[in-house]
Amino acid sequence: MNILTSSEIENTPYTKIIISKKCPYHTHTFFEFMLVTQGMLRQTINGEERVLSENDVCILRPDSVHTLS
């Protein structure tokens, strides 16, 4: 999994993350828009688990604590 710095994200119109293992819990100082293009994604946001599949969209607010797997 690629963890990007905020300076890398600011200079990129979008990022692509390939998730093959669980990432650490983290937050952002910006909104995160996520679109699942292939497979499934298990995400825990502020303690609540959600399973997303192809074509699902998730919008995270700044300071939401989350993890992906």
N, C-alpha and C positions, 0 to 999 in steps of 0.2 A: 504494500500500500504506500502511496506517496503522500506524505504530509507536507503541505506547502506553507511557506511563510506569507505573511500578509503583503509584503512587497511583491512577491511573485504573483499573487492573486490580483493585486491592483493593476498590474500591467497585462493581464490576460482577460479576454472577454468571457471565457469559460474554462473550466478545468475538467479533466477526465481522470477519475480515480478508479483503479481496478482493485477490488477488495478481495483478498484471498485469506485473510485472517482477521481476528478482532483487533480493532484499533483502540488506543487508550481513550478514556473519557476526556473530553475537551470542550471548550467554548470558543466562540468567535466574538469579535466586536462589530460584526456586520451581519446582515441577513444572508442565509444560505439557502439557495434554491437547488433542489436535487431532483433529477429525473433518472429513473431506473431504465436503462436501455436494453439490458440483457439480464436474465437470471432473476435472483431474488436477493433482498437485502433485509437483514434483521437490524433494527435500530432501536436503541433505548434513549428516549428523550425525557429528561427530568424525571427519571425513575419509571416511566411507562414504556413498555415494549411494544413495538409495531413491526409488522412484516410487510415489506413493500415488494411488489413484483413488477414485471415489465410494464412500462407506460405509466406507472404511478409517479406522482409528483409530491414532494415534501418541501415545505417552507419552514425554516427554523429562524426564530428571532434571535437577536443578539443576546448573549449570556445564557442561552439554553444549553444545559449540560447534556452531551450526547456521546454515544459510541456506536460504531457500525461493525457489522460482521456479515 
